[in-house]
């Protein structure tokens, strides 16, 4: 058989078919990117076996064996029956114990080159955290800076469309990064899931080419950016995106259209600003929300909350921000962002060829 029966997390790249046999709730919290969930114990069964284990390990193991065997048989019949002889799945559970061992043993007895992840998800998680202290230091970043609503995320998306390497952490986090940045109808990524997806994205890059990334604070919603990555960003050259306030309002109205259709959501979320602004201010903004005076509300939020907070943060980490190479957005259409993306790539090319001195923080 090509693959051994047991491998470490460092060897994950050798496998294209990965089976997570943990329960659906364990899988939902985080899993190896690309892994498919085929539980050998579902949530209710796992809870049932765990409760019995407190009274009798022997009886719990008997029950677990029955349930695991039944579920494996179902997966074999419904999902894997037509797999070819050269199928080489990687299998893992929480700690590399009985759940993954049972499936690996049965598949190998059939003749498949099934392999088990040593230490299971627990060791994988440790591997992710360790790699997140190393991989960011091996990449070169250009940090796209600019006030809220400048169009940074749209420019990143356009750059990616035109072949640039882009790391969009807000997309991974499922959050726009601001206090009002919840993505409607989506649950934000857990910290573990964010870390896994982030590492997979970082490792997918060509390390000889630069990566474009948006300036972020240490947290995006509830998830924290790894310290090594945030420090690498602070020591990377930044590009300053300038957008007129009128266009920023237009872009924000488009990006947060769910608030326009459901003003009651924004009315409630504005209460999150209580620690930063007086009750009178927040009450006034809620009134503008009720009146659907969107331009006035957005203008005041930008001038009185977002812009001061952004300027304080950006200058603390990028002291030379004022001197950073500038990009100006005057046309927020698709063609306008395409033109701006080409200007960005040309600017970075000139920086790489020493035609322009980039702004670096220290």
N, C-alpha and C positions, 0 to 999 in steps of 0.2 A: 504493500500500500504506500502511496506517495506521502501521505501525512501521518505523523505519529499519533498515538492515542491521546497524548496530552501536550498542550502548547501553552506559552505564556502570552500575556497581553501585548507584548512587543511584537508578536508574530501575527497579529490580526490582519495585516495587509495581505497575507497569503490566501485569504478566504473570501469568496464572493457570496456564499450562501451561509448565513448565520442564523441559528435557531435559538431563541430565547424561550426557555421552558418555564420561566417564572409566571406568577399569576398576572392577570391583566392590570391590576393596580400597580404592581411592581414595575411592569413594563411601561405604564403610562408615566410614571415619575421620571424614568430615564432608562435608556437602553443603548446598546452599541449601535451607532448609525448604520442603517441598512439591515438590521436584524428584524426577523419576522417572529411574531409571538405565537407559539404553539404550547400553551400551558399543559403541564402534566398534572397540575393541581390548580383549579380555578380558585378565586378568592374565598368562596364559601367552603370549599373542600380543604383548603389550606388552614382556614380558621378551625374547622372541625377537627383536623388531625392535631393541630397545635393544642387545642383544648384537651383532647384525650391524652396527649403526651404528658401533661402535668400530673395525671393520675397513674398512667402506665405506659412507659416507653415501648414495651413489647406490643401491647394492644394497638398503640398508635402506629407502629411500624407495619403491623398486619393490615390495618385499614389503609394506610398510605400506599402499600404495595398493591392492594386491590384497585384503588382509585387511579394510581399512576399507570398500572398495566392497562386498565380500561381506556384511559385517555390516549395512551400511546397507540393502542390498537385502532382507535378511531382516527387518529392523525395518519397512521399508515394507510388505512383503507381509503380515507377521503382526500388526503393531500399529497402523499408521497408514493402512492402505489405505482405511478408511471415514471418514477425517477430512474435514470439509466444506471447501469452497474458502476460507472465511473463517478457517480455523485459523491461529493466530498464535503459534507456539511460540518460546520463548527457549532458546537452545542455548549450552552452555559446556563447556569442557574445562579442563585444568590452567592453561594460560597464554593461552588464546584463540588458539591456533595452528592447526595442520593438522587436528587431529581435529574440532574444532567448525566450522572453515571448510569442511571437506569436506561435512559434513551440511547446513550452512546453504546452501551453493551448490546442492546437489542439490534441496533443498526449494523454494528460490526459483525454480529453473528449472522445477519442476513448476507453480508458481503460488501456493504458500503464502507468506504474509508472515513467513517465518522471520527471526529476529533473533539476532545473536551477541553474547555478553557480552564487551566489551573487556577484555583482560587475563585473562579466565577466572577460575577459582577463586582464583588468587593475588591478583588485585585485589579480589575479593569478600572474602577474608580480611582484607585491609588495611582495607576499608570497615567490616567488623564491629568490628575493634579500635578504629578511630577513633570509630565511633558509640557504643561502650560507654564512651567517655570523656565523652559528651555527654548521651545519652538519660536516664541515671539522674538527672542534675541537674534534669531537667525534670518529674520526677514527685514526688508527695508520698506518703510512706510512714508507716504505723503499724507499729511493730516489736513482734511478739508474743514476749514473753520468759517464761521459766519453766524450772524444773529439768527434767532428763531424765525423760521419762515423764509429763509434766504433761498431755499431750494437745494440744500445739500444732499438730501436723500435722492431727489430726482436726478441730480447730476451724477451721483454714484451709480444709479441704475443705468443712465445713458452711457457712462464710461464703460460699464460692464458689457453693455450691448455692443460697444465698438471694440471689444477685445481686451480691455484693461482688466487687471486683477483688482477685485473690489471685495472688501470685507464690510458687510452691512450688519453690524451687531444689533441694531434695532429690529431688523427683520428676524434675526435668530432669537432675540429676546421676546418677540411679539409685543413690543411696546415702543412708543415713539420717544421715550426718554424724558419727557417733561412731566410735570405734576398732573397734567391733564392728558397724558399720552396713552391711556389705555386703548387698545385696539378693540373696537366694538365686536361683540359676538365671538371673541377669542379669549381663551385663558392664557395668561402669560406663562412662558416657559418656567419650569422649576430651575433652581440653581444648577442641579446636577445635569439636567437636560441641556441647559445653556452651555455649560462647560463642555459637554460631549460634542455638541454641534459645532461649537467654536473651534475646538481642537481639530475636528475633521476638516473644517474649512481651511484652517491655517496650514494643515499638512497637504492640502490639495494644491497649494500654490507652487509656482515655479520660483524657487528661492533666488534665482538670478535676476528676477524682474521685480519692480516695485509694486507695492500694494497700496491702493487708495482706501482711506478710512475716514470716517467722520469724527470730529472732536466730540468727546463724550465726557461726562462726569464719571466718578468712580462707580456709580450705580445707574442702571437702566431699569427704571421701575423698581422691582423688588430684587433683581439679580445684580450681583457685583461682578465687575470686570476684573479678571485676574491681575494681581499687582504687577507682575512682570510685563504684561501687555500695556497697562496704562502708563507705566514708567517709560516703556519703549516709545509710546506715542508722544509723551512729553519731551522726549529727546530727539524727536523726528522733525524734519522741516514741515512747516505749515503753509498752506495756500489759503488766501483770504478771499472769500466770496462776498461780494458787495451787491446788494439788491435794494432798489428803492422801496420805501415803506409801502407805497401804493401796491406794488407787485407782491410784496410779502403778504399783505392782507388778502390779495386775490388767491395766492397759493395756499394760505392757511384755510380759507373758506373751502377750497377744493379738497384739501387733505382731511379736514374735520367736518365734512359734509353731514356726518351722522348727527352732529350737534344741531345743525340747522334744521334737520327733520325731527329731532327729538330734543328740544331745548331743555326739557325737564332733567335730562342726564347732565348737561352742563351746569344747570342750576344747582344740582346737588354737589357736583365735583368742585365747584368754586369754593365750597367750604374747606377744602384742603389747604387753601391759602390763608387760613386763620392765623397760623403761626407767623406769617410774614406781613400781614396787613390788618388794619383795624376792621372791626365789625361794620363800621359805616362804609368803608371802601367796598367790602364784600357785598353788603346789602345793595349798594349802588350798582355793582356789576351784575348782581342777580336781577335787578330791575331792568337793566339794559337787555339781559337775556330774555326776560319775560316779554319785553317789547320787541324782541328779535331785531334790535338795533346792532346788527353784527359788526359793521365797519367801526362804529364807535367803540363797541366792547373790545374788539381785537386791538384797535389802536391804543386804548388805555392799558390793556394787559401787556402789550409790547413795551410801551413807554414806562410804565410804572412797576412792572414785575420782571418780565422776561429779559429785556435788554440790560437793565442794571445788573441782574444776577449773572447773565452771560459774560458781560464785560469784566465783572469782578473775578469770575472764574478763569476766563481765557487769559487775562493778563497775569494771573498768578502762576500759570503753567507755561505760558508763551510770552515772556516779557517783551520780546521783539515783534509782537503781533502787528503793531502799527506799520512796521517795515516789511511785512511779509509780501511776497508777490501777489498781486491782486487779479481776481477774475470778476468781471462785471456782468450781471444778468440784466438785460434790458428787454428781452423777449421770452416770456414764460411758456411759449408754445413748444411742441415737440422739436420743431426745426431750430428754435432758439437754443434749446438744451443740447441739441446735436452740435450746433456751432460752438457752444461753450465747451463741450467735451473735447472737440478738436483743439480748441485754444488751450485747454488744460494739458492735453497730451503734448502739444508743442512747447508749452511752458516748461513742463517737466523734462522734455528732451533738451531744452536749452540749459536748464539747471544741471543736468547730468553732464553736459559738455562744457560746464563752467562759464557759460555765457551770462548766467544770472546767479547771484549769490542767494541761496535760500535763507529764510528766516528760521533759525533754530533757537530753542529756549535758553540754552546755557552756553 
